[in-house]
Amino acid sequence: MKNIGMIKKKRSVQGFFLLLIIFIIYYFFITSSNVSIVTIDKKMIEHNKNYIEVKFEGGMTKDIKVPKIVWPLIQENKTYLLKYRYNLIREPFLVKIQEV
């Protein structure tokens, strides 16, 4: 009986480490990152989340989620160097912003 308990405990530890490795691979290798110079078209609040609509140099627009602490510092119709990330599950979210 003692051996069965040890085997179950060992399997659960192995399962945890397998999930941890999958998460690390997902976060670092499947998450895409972009850096662009953009103009902030407008600031929006939807479903209690802050977003900015950015316009890229080619004319394309995209909504990007912004942290609440950065929200008041962003001004519309200004140009910024913007770094954001996204993946299949998460919408684009701001990582770094700097006024140009």
Backbone as CSV, one residue per row, in Angstrom:
resi,resn,N_x,N_y,N_z,CA_x,CA_y,CA_z,C_x,C_y,C_z
1,MET,0.809,-1.195,0.000,0.000,0.000,0.000,0.852,1.257,0.000
2,LYS,1.975,1.216,0.682,2.851,2.370,0.754,3.397,2.722,-0.627
3,ASN,3.696,1.713,-1.429,4.238,1.934,-2.766,3.218,2.591,-3.688
4,ILE,1.950,2.238,-3.551,0.903,2.823,-4.395,0.786,4.325,-4.128
5,GLY,0.851,4.719,-2.863,0.804,6.141,-2.514,1.988,6.903,-3.078
6,MET,3.164,6.302,-3.034,4.368,6.937,-3.578,4.261,7.089,-5.094
7,ILE,3.704,6.089,-5.768,3.557,6.141,-7.228,2.584,7.251,-7.622
8,LYS,1.465,7.375,-6.909,0.486,8.430,-7.205,1.089,9.807,-6.976
9,LYS,1.841,9.955,-5.903,2.471,11.238,-5.596,3.496,11.598,-6.672
10,LYS,4.265,10.604,-7.105,5.278,10.823,-8.131,4.621,11.231,-9.452
11,ARG,3.507,10.597,-9.800,2.794,10.936,-11.041,2.227,12.349,-10.997
12,SER,1.707,12.748,-9.830,1.143,14.091,-9.745,2.237,15.144,-9.854
13,VAL,3.415,14.880,-9.311,4.547,15.813,-9.435,5.001,15.871,-10.889
14,GLN,5.078,14.731,-11.545,5.460,14.706,-12.964,4.429,15.439,-13.812
15,GLY,3.156,15.268,-13.508,2.100,15.963,-14.240,2.192,17.471,-14.069
16,PHE,2.499,17.899,-12.845,2.653,19.329,-12.582,3.797,19.903,-13.412
17,PHE,4.937,19.229,-13.426,6.075,19.732,-14.188,5.802,19.711,-15.692
18,LEU,5.067,18.739,-16.161,4.697,18.702,-17.577,3.814,19.902,-17.933
19,LEU,2.832,20.208,-17.081,1.988,21.383,-17.318,2.797,22.674,-17.253
20,LEU,3.741,22.749,-16.348,4.592,23.930,-16.234,5.425,24.123,-17.492
21,ILE,5.978,23.073,-18.018,6.776,23.158,-19.248,5.903,23.580,-20.422
22,ILE,4.709,23.025,-20.528,3.786,23.413,-21.604,3.432,24.886,-21.493
23,PHE,3.171,25.373,-20.290,2.849,26.781,-20.093,4.012,27.676,-20.505
24,ILE,5.224,27.322,-20.121,6.398,28.129,-20.475,6.591,28.170,-21.985
25,ILE,6.456,27.039,-22.636,6.579,26.995,-24.097,5.498,27.858,-24.736
26,TYR,4.280,27.742,-24.253,3.170,28.535,-24.789,3.433,30.019,-24.618
27,TYR,3.833,30.439,-23.424,3.995,31.863,-23.136,5.135,32.478,-23.940
28,PHE,6.267,31.809,-24.028,7.424,32.415,-24.663,7.510,32.181,-26.162
29,PHE,6.968,31.109,-26.664,7.149,30.803,-28.072,5.905,30.992,-28.927
30,ILE,4.747,30.947,-28.332,3.535,31.097,-29.119,3.003,32.522,-29.030
31,THR,3.419,33.299,-28.037,3.007,34.692,-27.923,3.797,35.517,-28.926
32,SER,3.106,36.244,-29.778,3.756,37.104,-30.754,3.936,38.498,-30.172
33,SER,4.994,39.151,-30.585,5.288,40.487,-30.094,5.544,41.404,-31.289
34,ASN,4.980,42.608,-31.240,5.169,43.581,-32.317,5.622,44.912,-31.747
35,VAL,6.463,45.605,-32.489,6.886,46.960,-32.156,6.578,47.824,-33.364
36,SER,5.865,48.930,-33.141,5.454,49.795,-34.245,5.403,51.244,-33.797
37,ILE,5.516,52.132,-34.750,5.252,53.547,-34.505,3.815,53.788,-34.939
38,VAL,2.997,54.278,-34.000,1.563,54.407,-34.245,1.068,55.774,-33.791
39,THR,-0.126,56.112,-34.256,-0.845,57.286,-33.780,-2.069,56.803,-33.021
40,ILE,-2.320,57.377,-31.855,-3.488,56.995,-31.057,-4.708,57.712,-31.630
41,ASP,-5.629,56.967,-32.216,-6.853,57.556,-32.772,-7.842,57.907,-31.675
42,LYS,-8.102,56.950,-30.777,-9.032,57.237,-29.678,-8.811,56.275,-28.523
43,LYS,-9.267,56.722,-27.348,-9.224,55.911,-26.134,-10.643,55.439,-25.849
44,MET,-10.777,54.167,-25.445,-12.103,53.599,-25.219,-12.103,52.780,-23.935
45,ILE,-13.277,52.654,-23.337,-13.474,51.742,-22.207,-14.631,50.819,-22.581
46,GLU,-14.339,49.518,-22.639,-15.349,48.519,-22.973,-15.276,47.386,-21.953
47,HIS,-16.391,47.019,-21.390,-16.465,45.923,-20.417,-15.472,46.123,-19.277
48,ASN,-15.358,47.359,-18.812,-14.491,47.730,-17.693,-13.003,47.502,-17.996
49,LYS,-12.628,47.530,-19.266,-11.227,47.405,-19.686,-10.883,48.596,-20.563
50,ASN,-9.653,49.081,-20.438,-9.190,50.238,-21.207,-8.533,49.786,-22.505
51,TYR,-8.905,50.446,-23.590,-8.349,50.142,-24.906,-7.938,51.437,-25.599
52,ILE,-6.965,51.310,-26.491,-6.645,52.400,-27.399,-6.805,51.870,-28.817
53,GLU,-7.317,52.712,-29.672,-7.371,52.370,-31.092,-6.175,53.047,-31.736
54,VAL,-5.267,52.247,-32.267,-4.049,52.786,-32.857,-4.113,52.691,-34.369
55,LYS,-3.481,53.653,-35.009,-3.406,53.665,-36.468,-1.947,53.499,-36.861
56,PHE,-1.671,52.454,-37.621,-0.318,52.171,-38.066,0.026,53.036,-39.270
57,GLU,1.295,53.055,-39.637,1.749,53.885,-40.754,1.064,53.507,-42.060
58,GLY,0.699,52.252,-42.226,0.045,51.805,-43.447,-1.445,52.109,-43.486
59,GLY,-1.999,52.678,-42.413,-3.413,53.022,-42.373,-4.285,52.011,-41.644
60,MET,-3.744,50.850,-41.332,-4.503,49.824,-40.610,-4.708,50.260,-39.161
61,THR,-5.863,49.894,-38.575,-6.123,50.212,-37.170,-6.291,48.927,-36.367
62,LYS,-6.024,49.047,-35.052,-6.149,47.889,-34.163,-6.459,48.400,-32.766
63,ASP,-7.289,47.637,-32.034,-7.579,47.945,-30.637,-6.616,47.165,-29.762
64,ILE,-5.987,47.869,-28.808,-5.002,47.258,-27.918,-5.383,47.554,-26.481
65,LYS,-5.381,46.528,-25.651,-5.717,46.672,-24.231,-4.569,47.377,-23.506
66,VAL,-4.932,48.318,-22.618,-3.945,49.155,-21.930,-4.111,48.989,-20.415
67,PRO,-3.008,48.886,-19.658,-3.114,48.842,-18.198,-3.689,50.156,-17.638
68,LYS,-4.419,50.048,-16.552,-5.076,51.225,-15.959,-4.081,52.288,-15.513
69,ILE,-2.891,51.900,-15.109,-1.909,52.863,-14.626,-1.354,53.732,-15.757
70,VAL,-1.341,53.210,-16.970,-0.813,53.937,-18.126,-1.902,54.783,-18.792
71,TRP,-3.137,54.383,-18.604,-4.292,54.991,-19.284,-4.307,56.525,-19.243
72,PRO,-4.155,57.175,-18.076,-4.245,58.635,-18.037,-3.084,59.349,-18.741
73,LEU,-1.981,58.659,-18.950,-0.798,59.281,-19.549,-0.838,59.307,-21.074
74,ILE,-1.708,58.509,-21.668,-1.795,58.422,-23.128,-2.713,59.523,-23.644
75,GLN,-2.256,60.208,-24.696,-3.039,61.290,-25.285,-3.409,60.944,-26.722
76,GLU,-4.634,61.280,-27.098,-5.100,61.022,-28.456,-4.378,61.932,-29.446
77,ASN,-4.277,61.456,-30.687,-3.660,62.179,-31.803,-2.178,62.459,-31.589
78,LYS,-1.517,61.679,-30.767,-0.063,61.769,-30.592,0.568,60.502,-31.146
79,THR,1.858,60.589,-31.470,2.582,59.461,-32.040,3.429,58.794,-30.957
80,TYR,3.377,57.463,-30.930,4.081,56.688,-29.911,4.812,55.506,-30.554
81,LEU,5.899,55.115,-29.906,6.540,53.835,-30.197,5.875,52.838,-29.264
82,LEU,5.276,51.816,-29.831,4.411,50.916,-29.083,4.899,49.483,-29.235
83,LYS,4.991,48.761,-28.114,5.273,47.330,-28.152,4.077,46.623,-27.540
84,TYR,3.528,45.658,-28.268,2.383,44.904,-27.757,2.538,43.436,-28.100
85,ARG,1.826,42.611,-27.333,1.847,41.163,-27.537,0.437,40.645,-27.731
86,TYR,0.351,39.483,-28.351,-0.933,38.798,-28.534,-0.660,37.344,-28.856
87,ASN,-1.692,36.528,-28.741,-1.604,35.133,-29.165,-2.996,34.654,-29.536
88,LEU,-3.158,33.357,-29.726,-4.438,32.828,-30.178,-5.547,33.013,-29.155
89,ILE,-5.198,33.040,-27.874,-6.206,33.128,-26.830,-6.397,34.561,-26.345
90,ARG,-5.324,35.322,-26.213,-5.396,36.673,-25.652,-5.442,37.721,-26.746
91,GLU,-6.214,38.770,-26.487,-6.265,39.903,-27.398,-4.978,40.711,-27.260
92,PRO,-4.679,41.599,-28.215,-3.454,42.405,-28.108,-3.443,43.223,-26.817
93,PHE,-2.280,43.233,-26.134,-2.138,43.999,-24.899,-0.816,44.741,-24.903
94,LEU,-0.828,45.924,-24.351,0.312,46.820,-24.347,1.391,46.323,-23.396
95,VAL,2.646,46.358,-23.859,3.775,45.973,-23.039,4.649,47.194,-22.740
96,LYS,4.855,48.054,-23.754,5.710,49.223,-23.592,5.221,50.329,-24.510
97,ILE,5.303,51.562,-24.023,4.898,52.697,-24.833,5.845,53.858,-24.550
98,GLN,6.215,54.565,-25.618,7.133,55.697,-25.493,6.724,56.750,-26.523
99,GLU,6.625,57.988,-26.083,6.241,59.067,-27.000,7.404,59.344,-27.955
100,VAL,7.062,59.560,-29.228,8.068,59.823,-30.252,8.149,61.311,-30.489
